[in-house]
Amino acid sequence: MIAKTPPPPYYAVIFSSLRTDVEAGYHETAERMLELAAEQPGYLGVEGVREGLGITVSYWESLEAIRNWKQVAEHVVAQQKGRTDWYTAYKTRICKVERDYGFEK
């Protein structure tokens, strides 16, 4: 589903990842992180796909909201588990969205 975002400007956090073969707890934690992120002040939405390379894009009102999300205790634990068990590599990019447009039938 395409996230419904407000008019720009807002911010996008692009999380690209490659998984290990370790499945234990991954899907439950991923779902929990989506739920937890949605509860954070400044959260606007999320989009994601996984076909070998996983890409999750979350949208935020401000850089402060992104910083606050990064420091949520449960999210910190998930980040640590990702580095030790679930990912062989990942990259996070933070971008300011200055313009957006689209089409919908």
Biopython code that builds the backbone (N, CA, C, O; Angstrom):
import numpy as np
from Bio.PDB.StructureBuilder import StructureBuilder

atoms = [
    (1, "MET", "N", (0.847, -1.174, 0.000)),
    (1, "MET", "CA", (0.000, 0.000, 0.000)),
    (1, "MET", "C", (0.897, 1.244, 0.000)),
    (1, "MET", "O", (1.938, 1.265, 0.657)),
    (2, "ILE", "N", (0.495, 2.256, -0.724)),
    (2, "ILE", "CA", (1.225, 3.519, -0.778)),
    (2, "ILE", "C", (0.788, 4.378, 0.406)),
    (2, "ILE", "O", (-0.405, 4.590, 0.625)),
    (3, "ALA", "N", (1.768, 4.869, 1.166)),
    (3, "ALA", "CA", (1.477, 5.686, 2.346)),
    (3, "ALA", "C", (0.813, 7.000, 1.933)),
    (3, "ALA", "O", (1.185, 7.611, 0.931)),
    (4, "LYS", "N", (-0.160, 7.414, 2.711)),
    (4, "LYS", "CA", (-0.820, 8.714, 2.512)),
    (4, "LYS", "C", (-0.037, 9.749, 3.302)),
    (4, "LYS", "O", (-0.131, 9.798, 4.528)),
    (5, "THR", "N", (0.724, 10.564, 2.620)),
    (5, "THR", "CA", (1.560, 11.565, 3.280)),
    (5, "THR", "C", (0.977, 12.960, 3.065)),
    (5, "THR", "O", (0.239, 13.191, 2.107)),
    (6, "PRO", "N", (1.313, 13.886, 3.962)),
    (6, "PRO", "CA", (0.812, 15.260, 3.811)),
    (6, "PRO", "C", (1.606, 15.991, 2.724)),
    (6, "PRO", "O", (2.579, 15.453, 2.197)),
    (7, "PRO", "N", (1.200, 17.182, 2.401)),
    (7, "PRO", "CA", (2.001, 17.969, 1.460)),
    (7, "PRO", "C", (3.410, 18.177, 2.023)),
    (7, "PRO", "O", (3.568, 18.345, 3.232)),
    (8, "PRO", "N", (4.428, 18.167, 1.169)),
    (8, "PRO", "CA", (5.795, 18.415, 1.637)),
    (8, "PRO", "C", (5.932, 19.819, 2.215)),
    (8, "PRO", "O", (5.115, 20.696, 1.932)),
    (9, "PRO", "N", (6.964, 20.027, 3.022)),
    (9, "PRO", "CA", (8.086, 19.128, 3.261)),
    (9, "PRO", "C", (7.811, 18.157, 4.410)),
    (9, "PRO", "O", (7.072, 18.463, 5.346)),
    (10, "TYR", "N", (8.424, 16.989, 4.310)),
    (10, "TYR", "CA", (8.478, 15.993, 5.365)),
    (10, "TYR", "C", (9.722, 15.157, 5.105)),
    (10, "TYR", "O", (10.467, 15.441, 4.167)),
    (11, "TYR", "N", (9.957, 14.147, 5.906)),
    (11, "TYR", "CA", (11.202, 13.373, 5.798)),
    (11, "TYR", "C", (10.904, 11.906, 5.533)),
    (11, "TYR", "O", (9.881, 11.370, 5.959)),
    (12, "ALA", "N", (11.824, 11.271, 4.818)),
    (12, "ALA", "CA", (11.751, 9.839, 4.538)),
    (12, "ALA", "C", (13.000, 9.175, 5.102)),
    (12, "ALA", "O", (14.115, 9.659, 4.907)),
    (13, "VAL", "N", (12.803, 8.063, 5.800)),
    (13, "VAL", "CA", (13.900, 7.226, 6.262)),
    (13, "VAL", "C", (13.853, 5.961, 5.410)),
    (13, "VAL", "O", (12.895, 5.191, 5.478)),
    (14, "ILE", "N", (14.887, 5.757, 4.617)),
    (14, "ILE", "CA", (14.958, 4.603, 3.717)),
    (14, "ILE", "C", (15.897, 3.584, 4.354)),
    (14, "ILE", "O", (17.085, 3.849, 4.542)),
    (15, "PHE", "N", (15.350, 2.416, 4.683)),
    (15, "PHE", "CA", (16.119, 1.346, 5.316)),
    (15, "PHE", "C", (16.211, 0.190, 4.327)),
    (15, "PHE", "O", (15.222, -0.500, 4.076)),
    (16, "SER", "N", (17.402, -0.019, 3.767)),
    (16, "SER", "CA", (17.653, -1.112, 2.832)),
    (16, "SER", "C", (18.425, -2.190, 3.569)),
    (16, "SER", "O", (19.357, -1.884, 4.313)),
    (17, "SER", "N", (18.044, -3.471, 3.371)),
    (17, "SER", "CA", (18.696, -4.525, 4.143)),
    (17, "SER", "C", (18.793, -5.832, 3.379)),
    (17, "SER", "O", (17.995, -6.130, 2.490)),
    (18, "LEU", "N", (19.806, -6.599, 3.764)),
    (18, "LEU", "CA", (19.976, -7.976, 3.305)),
    (18, "LEU", "C", (19.899, -8.859, 4.527)),
    (18, "LEU", "O", (20.570, -8.600, 5.526)),
    (19, "ARG", "N", (19.084, -9.905, 4.460)),
    (19, "ARG", "CA", (18.829, -10.787, 5.586)),
    (19, "ARG", "C", (19.825, -11.930, 5.681)),
    (19, "ARG", "O", (20.437, -12.333, 4.691)),
    (20, "THR", "N", (19.973, -12.444, 6.899)),
    (20, "THR", "CA", (20.639, -13.716, 7.134)),
    (20, "THR", "C", (19.581, -14.809, 6.998)),
    (20, "THR", "O", (18.440, -14.529, 6.630)),
    (21, "ASP", "N", (19.956, -16.043, 7.294)),
    (21, "ASP", "CA", (18.984, -17.143, 7.296)),
    (21, "ASP", "C", (18.262, -17.273, 8.627)),
    (21, "ASP", "O", (17.378, -18.120, 8.759)),
    (22, "VAL", "N", (18.610, -16.465, 9.611)),
    (22, "VAL", "CA", (18.006, -16.547, 10.944)),
    (22, "VAL", "C", (16.587, -15.965, 10.892)),
    (22, "VAL", "O", (16.388, -14.798, 10.554)),
    (23, "GLU", "N", (15.620, -16.802, 11.233)),
    (23, "GLU", "CA", (14.218, -16.373, 11.226)),
    (23, "GLU", "C", (13.670, -16.109, 12.622)),
    (23, "GLU", "O", (12.704, -15.362, 12.778)),
    (24, "ALA", "N", (14.279, -16.716, 13.636)),
    (24, "ALA", "CA", (13.757, -16.681, 15.009)),
    (24, "ALA", "C", (13.479, -15.254, 15.477)),
    (24, "ALA", "O", (14.399, -14.463, 15.682)),
    (25, "GLY", "N", (12.198, -14.944, 15.639)),
    (25, "GLY", "CA", (11.774, -13.655, 16.179)),
    (25, "GLY", "C", (11.738, -12.512, 15.191)),
    (25, "GLY", "O", (11.256, -11.430, 15.525)),
    (26, "TYR", "N", (12.234, -12.719, 13.981)),
    (26, "TYR", "CA", (12.334, -11.605, 13.027)),
    (26, "TYR", "C", (10.962, -11.038, 12.655)),
    (26, "TYR", "O", (10.729, -9.838, 12.799)),
    (27, "HIS", "N", (10.065, -11.883, 12.183)),
    (27, "HIS", "CA", (8.778, -11.394, 11.683)),
    (27, "HIS", "C", (7.942, -10.750, 12.791)),
    (27, "HIS", "O", (7.283, -9.734, 12.568)),
    (28, "GLU", "N", (7.972, -11.344, 13.979)),
    (28, "GLU", "CA", (7.232, -10.764, 15.105)),
    (28, "GLU", "C", (7.796, -9.392, 15.466)),
    (28, "GLU", "O", (7.047, -8.452, 15.733)),
    (29, "THR", "N", (9.123, -9.290, 15.471)),
    (29, "THR", "CA", (9.763, -8.013, 15.808)),
    (29, "THR", "C", (9.496, -6.976, 14.730)),
    (29, "THR", "O", (9.237, -5.813, 15.041)),
    (30, "ALA", "N", (9.554, -7.380, 13.472)),
    (30, "ALA", "CA", (9.281, -6.442, 12.378)),
    (30, "ALA", "C", (7.866, -5.886, 12.486)),
    (30, "ALA", "O", (7.655, -4.684, 12.325)),
    (31, "GLU", "N", (6.904, -6.752, 12.758)),
    (31, "GLU", "CA", (5.515, -6.301, 12.926)),
    (31, "GLU", "C", (5.380, -5.367, 14.119)),
    (31, "GLU", "O", (4.688, -4.351, 14.049)),
    (32, "ARG", "N", (6.043, -5.716, 15.206)),
    (32, "ARG", "CA", (5.992, -4.878, 16.406)),
    (32, "ARG", "C", (6.594, -3.503, 16.132)),
    (32, "ARG", "O", (6.067, -2.494, 16.602)),
    (33, "MET", "N", (7.694, -3.450, 15.374)),
    (33, "MET", "CA", (8.319, -2.162, 15.070)),
    (33, "MET", "C", (7.394, -1.296, 14.225)),
    (33, "MET", "O", (7.353, -0.079, 14.406)),
    (34, "LEU", "N", (6.650, -1.908, 13.303)),
    (34, "LEU", "CA", (5.675, -1.138, 12.523)),
    (34, "LEU", "C", (4.593, -0.555, 13.422)),
    (34, "LEU", "O", (4.212, 0.607, 13.278)),
    (35, "GLU", "N", (4.101, -1.374, 14.351)),
    (35, "GLU", "CA", (3.080, -0.902, 15.299)),
    (35, "GLU", "C", (3.630, 0.201, 16.192)),
    (35, "GLU", "O", (2.978, 1.225, 16.398)),
    (36, "LEU", "N", (4.827, -0.009, 16.719)),
    (36, "LEU", "CA", (5.437, 0.948, 17.637)),
    (36, "LEU", "C", (5.760, 2.269, 16.936)),
    (36, "LEU", "O", (5.537, 3.342, 17.497)),
    (37, "ALA", "N", (6.280, 2.190, 15.719)),
    (37, "ALA", "CA", (6.583, 3.410, 14.965)),
    (37, "ALA", "C", (5.320, 4.232, 14.759)),
    (37, "ALA", "O", (5.343, 5.456, 14.884)),
    (38, "ALA", "N", (4.211, 3.556, 14.442)),
    (38, "ALA", "CA", (2.943, 4.251, 14.185)),
    (38, "ALA", "C", (2.426, 4.990, 15.414)),
    (38, "ALA", "O", (1.603, 5.896, 15.287)),
    (39, "GLU", "N", (2.898, 4.614, 16.601)),
    (39, "GLU", "CA", (2.485, 5.273, 17.845)),
    (39, "GLU", "C", (3.330, 6.508, 18.162)),
    (39, "GLU", "O", (3.004, 7.256, 19.084)),
    (40, "GLN", "N", (4.404, 6.727, 17.415)),
    (40, "GLN", "CA", (5.335, 7.802, 17.743)),
    (40, "GLN", "C", (4.854, 9.146, 17.217)),
    (40, "GLN", "O", (4.301, 9.228, 16.120)),
    (41, "PRO", "N", (5.066, 10.200, 17.999)),
    (41, "PRO", "CA", (4.748, 11.545, 17.503)),
    (41, "PRO", "C", (5.560, 11.852, 16.243)),
    (41, "PRO", "O", (6.764, 11.600, 16.191)),
    (42, "GLY", "N", (4.901, 12.384, 15.256)),
    (42, "GLY", "CA", (5.578, 12.769, 14.021)),
    (42, "GLY", "C", (5.607, 11.695, 12.949)),
    (42, "GLY", "O", (6.084, 11.948, 11.842)),
    (43, "TYR", "N", (5.108, 10.496, 13.250)),
    (43, "TYR", "CA", (5.065, 9.409, 12.270)),
    (43, "TYR", "C", (3.985, 9.706, 11.233)),
    (43, "TYR", "O", (2.884, 10.130, 11.583)),
    (44, "LEU", "N", (4.301, 9.482, 9.952)),
    (44, "LEU", "CA", (3.337, 9.764, 8.888)),
    (44, "LEU", "C", (2.901, 8.532, 8.109)),
    (44, "LEU", "O", (1.810, 8.525, 7.539)),
    (45, "GLY", "N", (3.724, 7.490, 8.070)),
    (45, "GLY", "CA", (3.361, 6.308, 7.309)),
    (45, "GLY", "C", (4.585, 5.483, 6.959)),
    (45, "GLY", "O", (5.717, 5.851, 7.272)),
    (46, "VAL", "N", (4.328, 4.332, 6.287)),
    (46, "VAL", "CA", (5.416, 3.424, 5.924)),
    (46, "VAL", "C", (5.051, 2.664, 4.658)),
    (46, "VAL", "O", (3.879, 2.411, 4.381)),
    (47, "GLU", "N", (6.079, 2.305, 3.896)),
    (47, "GLU", "CA", (5.962, 1.432, 2.734)),
    (47, "GLU", "C", (7.138, 0.469, 2.782)),
    (47, "GLU", "O", (8.225, 0.838, 3.224)),
    (48, "GLY", "N", (6.931, -0.758, 2.332)),
    (48, "GLY", "CA", (8.051, -1.686, 2.348)),
    (48, "GLY", "C", (7.861, -2.865, 1.425)),
    (48, "GLY", "O", (6.738, -3.264, 1.117)),
    (49, "VAL", "N", (8.990, -3.421, 0.985)),
    (49, "VAL", "CA", (9.012, -4.623, 0.158)),
    (49, "VAL", "C", (10.212, -5.471, 0.550)),
    (49, "VAL", "O", (11.218, -4.961, 1.043)),
    (50, "ARG", "N", (10.089, -6.773, 0.322)),
    (50, "ARG", "CA", (11.228, -7.673, 0.536)),
    (50, "ARG", "C", (11.198, -8.739, -0.541)),
    (50, "ARG", "O", (10.326, -9.608, -0.545)),
    (51, "GLU", "N", (12.140, -8.670, -1.442)),
    (51, "GLU", "CA", (12.352, -9.671, -2.486)),
    (51, "GLU", "C", (13.854, -9.877, -2.566)),
    (51, "GLU", "O", (14.487, -9.450, -3.531)),
    (52, "GLY", "N", (14.428, -10.524, -1.570)),
    (52, "GLY", "CA", (15.883, -10.599, -1.464)),
    (52, "GLY", "C", (16.375, -9.357, -0.749)),
    (52, "GLY", "O", (16.708, -9.405, 0.435)),
    (53, "LEU", "N", (16.420, -8.237, -1.473)),
    (53, "LEU", "CA", (16.741, -6.950, -0.861)),
    (53, "LEU", "C", (15.472, -6.397, -0.230)),
    (53, "LEU", "O", (14.440, -6.296, -0.892)),
    (54, "GLY", "N", (15.544, -6.039, 1.049)),
    (54, "GLY", "CA", (14.401, -5.435, 1.714)),
    (54, "GLY", "C", (14.539, -3.923, 1.718)),
    (54, "GLY", "O", (15.620, -3.395, 1.980)),
    (55, "ILE", "N", (13.464, -3.235, 1.431)),
    (55, "ILE", "CA", (13.457, -1.777, 1.477)),
    (55, "ILE", "C", (12.216, -1.335, 2.236)),
    (55, "ILE", "O", (11.091, -1.657, 1.853)),
    (56, "THR", "N", (12.432, -0.597, 3.312)),
    (56, "THR", "CA", (11.346, -0.017, 4.085)),
    (56, "THR", "C", (11.553, 1.483, 4.105)),
    (56, "THR", "O", (12.635, 1.962, 4.445)),
    (57, "VAL", "N", (10.519, 2.226, 3.742)),
    (57, "VAL", "CA", (10.576, 3.686, 3.770)),
    (57, "VAL", "C", (9.529, 4.157, 4.773)),
    (57, "VAL", "O", (8.333, 3.921, 4.602)),
    (58, "SER", "N", (10.000, 4.825, 5.818)),
    (58, "SER", "CA", (9.063, 5.415, 6.770)),
    (58, "SER", "C", (9.103, 6.927, 6.602)),
    (58, "SER", "O", (10.132, 7.499, 6.245)),
    (59, "TYR", "N", (7.971, 7.559, 6.865)),
    (59, "TYR", "CA", (7.814, 8.997, 6.644)),
    (59, "TYR", "C", (7.554, 9.686, 7.975)),
    (59, "TYR", "O", (6.800, 9.193, 8.814)),
    (60, "TRP", "N", (8.197, 10.844, 8.151)),
    (60, "TRP", "CA", (8.176, 11.554, 9.429)),
    (60, "TRP", "C", (8.024, 13.053, 9.212)),
    (60, "TRP", "O", (8.437, 13.588, 8.183)),
    (61, "GLU", "N", (7.429, 13.721, 10.188)),
    (61, "GLU", "CA", (7.226, 15.172, 10.119)),
    (61, "GLU", "C", (8.525, 15.959, 10.234)),
    (61, "GLU", "O", (8.658, 17.030, 9.642)),
    (62, "SER", "N", (9.499, 15.423, 11.005)),
    (62, "SER", "CA", (10.693, 16.218, 11.298)),
    (62, "SER", "C", (11.893, 15.325, 11.590)),
    (62, "SER", "O", (11.758, 14.127, 11.840)),
    (63, "LEU", "N", (13.062, 15.941, 11.550)),
    (63, "LEU", "CA", (14.284, 15.235, 11.941)),
    (63, "LEU", "C", (14.244, 14.879, 13.421)),
    (63, "LEU", "O", (14.768, 13.839, 13.823)),
    (64, "GLU", "N", (13.629, 15.727, 14.232)),
    (64, "GLU", "CA", (13.501, 15.443, 15.661)),
    (64, "GLU", "C", (12.666, 14.181, 15.896)),
    (64, "GLU", "O", (13.007, 13.360, 16.747)),
    (65, "ALA", "N", (11.573, 14.028, 15.143)),
    (65, "ALA", "CA", (10.743, 12.827, 15.281)),
    (65, "ALA", "C", (11.542, 11.575, 14.915)),
    (65, "ALA", "O", (11.400, 10.538, 15.562)),
    (66, "ILE", "N", (12.375, 11.668, 13.889)),
    (66, "ILE", "CA", (13.227, 10.541, 13.484)),
    (66, "ILE", "C", (14.226, 10.215, 14.589)),
    (66, "ILE", "O", (14.404, 9.047, 14.936)),
    (67, "ARG", "N", (14.880, 11.233, 15.142)),
    (67, "ARG", "CA", (15.844, 11.018, 16.242)),
    (67, "ARG", "C", (15.160, 10.354, 17.436)),
    (67, "ARG", "O", (15.706, 9.428, 18.037)),
    (68, "ASN", "N", (13.978, 10.827, 17.770)),
    (68, "ASN", "CA", (13.244, 10.255, 18.904)),
    (68, "ASN", "C", (12.902, 8.792, 18.658)),
    (68, "ASN", "O", (13.028, 7.968, 19.563)),
    (69, "TRP", "N", (12.469, 8.461, 17.441)),
    (69, "TRP", "CA", (12.143, 7.074, 17.103)),
    (69, "TRP", "C", (13.382, 6.184, 17.219)),
    (69, "TRP", "O", (13.300, 5.068, 17.733)),
    (70, "LYS", "N", (14.503, 6.665, 16.753)),
    (70, "LYS", "CA", (15.743, 5.879, 16.804)),
    (70, "LYS", "C", (16.119, 5.530, 18.239)),
    (70, "LYS", "O", (16.785, 4.521, 18.471)),
    (71, "GLN", "N", (15.704, 6.345, 19.202)),
    (71, "GLN", "CA", (16.096, 6.156, 20.592)),
    (71, "GLN", "C", (15.050, 5.427, 21.447)),
    (71, "GLN", "O", (15.292, 5.204, 22.634)),
    (72, "VAL", "N", (13.913, 5.056, 20.888)),
    (72, "VAL", "CA", (12.903, 4.307, 21.650)),
    (72, "VAL", "C", (13.520, 2.977, 22.080)),
    (72, "VAL", "O", (14.059, 2.243, 21.251)),
    (73, "ALA", "N", (13.440, 2.668, 23.371)),
    (73, "ALA", "CA", (14.149, 1.517, 23.946)),
    (73, "ALA", "C", (13.882, 0.209, 23.202)),
    (73, "ALA", "O", (14.821, -0.526, 22.895)),
    (74, "GLU", "N", (12.638, -0.084, 22.915)),
    (74, "GLU", "CA", (12.299, -1.342, 22.234)),
    (74, "GLU", "C", (12.889, -1.371, 20.817)),
    (74, "GLU", "O", (13.282, -2.427, 20.320)),
    (75, "HIS", "N", (12.942, -0.205, 20.181)),
    (75, "HIS", "CA", (13.536, -0.091, 18.848)),
    (75, "HIS", "C", (15.047, -0.295, 18.926)),
    (75, "HIS", "O", (15.625, -0.925, 18.040)),
    (76, "VAL", "N", (15.693, 0.221, 19.961)),
    (76, "VAL", "CA", (17.139, 0.044, 20.155)),
    (76, "VAL", "C", (17.468, -1.445, 20.272)),
    (76, "VAL", "O", (18.435, -1.917, 19.674)),
    (77, "VAL", "N", (16.672, -2.180, 21.036)),
    (77, "VAL", "CA", (16.880, -3.631, 21.194)),
    (77, "VAL", "C", (16.734, -4.329, 19.839)),
    (77, "VAL", "O", (17.534, -5.206, 19.512)),
    (78, "ALA", "N", (15.734, -3.956, 19.053)),
    (78, "ALA", "CA", (15.529, -4.553, 17.729)),
    (78, "ALA", "C", (16.704, -4.238, 16.800)),
    (78, "ALA", "O", (17.127, -5.092, 16.021)),
    (79, "GLN", "N", (17.230, -3.016, 16.883)),
    (79, "GLN", "CA", (18.391, -2.644, 16.070)),
    (79, "GLN", "C", (19.591, -3.532, 16.415)),
    (79, "GLN", "O", (20.293, -4.009, 15.523)),
    (80, "GLN", "N", (19.818, -3.746, 17.696)),
    (80, "GLN", "CA", (20.937, -4.585, 18.135)),
    (80, "GLN", "C", (20.765, -6.016, 17.637)),
    (80, "GLN", "O", (21.722, -6.628, 17.161)),
    (81, "LYS", "N", (19.553, -6.550, 17.744)),
    (81, "LYS", "CA", (19.269, -7.913, 17.286)),
    (81, "LYS", "C", (19.457, -8.011, 15.771)),
    (81, "LYS", "O", (19.928, -9.029, 15.265)),
    (82, "GLY", "N", (19.093, -6.964, 15.061)),
    (82, "GLY", "CA", (19.297, -6.930, 13.615)),
    (82, "GLY", "C", (20.763, -7.059, 13.256)),
    (82, "GLY", "O", (21.121, -7.812, 12.350)),
    (83, "ARG", "N", (21.614, -6.327, 13.963)),
    (83, "ARG", "CA", (23.057, -6.385, 13.690)),
    (83, "ARG", "C", (23.653, -7.741, 14.045)),
    (83, "ARG", "O", (24.536, -8.229, 13.340)),
    (84, "THR", "N", (23.182, -8.359, 15.133)),
    (84, "THR", "CA", (23.785, -9.617, 15.574)),
    (84, "THR", "C", (23.197, -10.841, 14.872)),
    (84, "THR", "O", (23.905, -11.827, 14.670)),
    (85, "ASP", "N", (21.905, -10.798, 14.493)),
    (85, "ASP", "CA", (21.244, -12.014, 14.011)),
    (85, "ASP", "C", (20.601, -11.917, 12.625)),
    (85, "ASP", "O", (20.754, -12.841, 11.826)),
    (86, "TRP", "N", (19.895, -10.839, 12.317)),
    (86, "TRP", "CA", (18.983, -10.844, 11.182)),
    (86, "TRP", "C", (19.511, -10.265, 9.879)),
    (86, "TRP", "O", (18.989, -10.588, 8.812)),
    (87, "TYR", "N", (20.530, -9.421, 9.937)),
    (87, "TYR", "CA", (21.005, -8.762, 8.717)),
    (87, "TYR", "C", (22.476, -9.064, 8.453)),
    (87, "TYR", "O", (23.296, -9.114, 9.370)),
    (88, "THR", "N", (22.787, -9.266, 7.165)),
    (88, "THR", "CA", (24.191, -9.344, 6.765)),
    (88, "THR", "C", (24.692, -7.951, 6.416)),
    (88, "THR", "O", (25.890, -7.676, 6.489)),
    (89, "ALA", "N", (23.773, -7.078, 6.039)),
    (89, "ALA", "CA", (24.123, -5.685, 5.732)),
    (89, "ALA", "C", (22.850, -4.852, 5.752)),
    (89, "ALA", "O", (21.762, -5.348, 5.461)),
    (90, "TYR", "N", (23.002, -3.580, 6.100)),
    (90, "TYR", "CA", (21.894, -2.639, 5.951)),
    (90, "TYR", "C", (22.444, -1.239, 5.769)),
    (90, "TYR", "O", (23.600, -0.962, 6.089)),
    (91, "LYS", "N", (21.607, -0.368, 5.256)),
    (91, "LYS", "CA", (21.961, 1.036, 5.059)),
    (91, "LYS", "C", (20.712, 1.855, 5.348)),
    (91, "LYS", "O", (19.619, 1.519, 4.891)),
    (92, "THR", "N", (20.879, 2.926, 6.106)),
    (92, "THR", "CA", (19.785, 3.847, 6.404)),
    (92, "THR", "C", (20.103, 5.185, 5.769)),
    (92, "THR", "O", (21.207, 5.710, 5.916)),
    (93, "ARG", "N", (19.140, 5.725, 5.072)),
    (93, "ARG", "CA", (19.289, 7.042, 4.442)),
    (93, "ARG", "C", (18.123, 7.919, 4.896)),
    (93, "ARG", "O", (16.979, 7.468, 4.955)),
    (94, "ILE", "N", (18.424, 9.154, 5.211)),
    (94, "ILE", "CA", (17.388, 10.096, 5.648)),
    (94, "ILE", "C", (17.336, 11.232, 4.635)),
    (94, "ILE", "O", (18.348, 11.871, 4.346)),
    (95, "CYS", "N", (16.151, 11.470, 4.106)),
    (95, "CYS", "CA", (15.969, 12.437, 3.029)),
    (95, "CYS", "C", (14.841, 13.407, 3.359)),
    (95, "CYS", "O", (13.856, 13.042, 4.001)),
    (96, "LYS", "N", (14.999, 14.619, 2.918)),
    (96, "LYS", "CA", (13.911, 15.584, 3.012)),
    (96, "LYS", "C", (13.112, 15.534, 1.713)),
    (96, "LYS", "O", (13.663, 15.706, 0.626)),
    (97, "VAL", "N", (11.822, 15.300, 1.837)),
    (97, "VAL", "CA", (10.935, 15.284, 0.675)),
    (97, "VAL", "C", (10.479, 16.719, 0.444)),
    (97, "VAL", "O", (9.796, 17.309, 1.282)),
    (98, "GLU", "N", (10.859, 17.262, -0.680)),
    (98, "GLU", "CA", (10.503, 18.639, -1.005)),
    (98, "GLU", "C", (9.366, 18.725, -2.005)),
    (98, "GLU", "O", (8.705, 19.757, -2.127)),
    (99, "ARG", "N", (9.144, 17.630, -2.719)),
    (99, "ARG", "CA", (8.086, 17.602, -3.724)),
    (99, "ARG", "C", (7.603, 16.173, -3.850)),
    (99, "ARG", "O", (8.409, 15.243, -3.826)),
    (100, "ASP", "N", (6.306, 15.985, -3.984)),
    (100, "ASP", "CA", (5.771, 14.676, -4.323)),
    (100, "ASP", "C", (4.565, 14.842, -5.240)),
    (100, "ASP", "O", (3.920, 15.891, -5.251)),
    (101, "TYR", "N", (4.277, 13.823, -5.987)),
    (101, "TYR", "CA", (3.110, 13.818, -6.858)),
    (101, "TYR", "C", (2.763, 12.370, -7.144)),
    (101, "TYR", "O", (3.584, 11.482, -6.913)),
    (102, "GLY", "N", (1.579, 12.119, -7.637)),
    (102, "GLY", "CA", (1.179, 10.747, -7.876)),
    (102, "GLY", "C", (-0.041, 10.641, -8.751)),
    (102, "GLY", "O", (-0.522, 11.619, -9.323)),
    (103, "PHE", "N", (-0.531, 9.411, -8.836)),
    (103, "PHE", "CA", (-1.689, 9.070, -9.643)),
    (103, "PHE", "C", (-2.436, 7.962, -8.924)),
    (103, "PHE", "O", (-1.818, 7.069, -8.343)),
    (104, "GLU", "N", (-3.725, 8.011, -8.957)),
    (104, "GLU", "CA", (-4.542, 6.972, -8.354)),
    (104, "GLU", "C", (-5.863, 6.867, -9.089)),
    (104, "GLU", "O", (-6.535, 7.877, -9.299)),
    (105, "LYS", "N", (-6.251, 5.654, -9.485)),
    (105, "LYS", "CA", (-7.549, 5.437, -10.145)),
    (105, "LYS", "C", (-8.614, 5.253, -9.116)),
    (105, "LYS", "O", (-9.779, 5.057, -9.462)),
]
sb = StructureBuilder()
sb.init_structure("model")
sb.init_model(0)
sb.init_chain("A")
sb.init_seg("    ")
for serial, (resi, resn, name, xyz) in enumerate(atoms, 1):
    if name == "N":
        sb.init_residue(resn, " ", resi, " ")
    sb.init_atom(name, np.array(xyz, "f"), 0.0, 1.0, " ", f" {name:<3s}", serial, name[0])
structure = sb.get_structure()
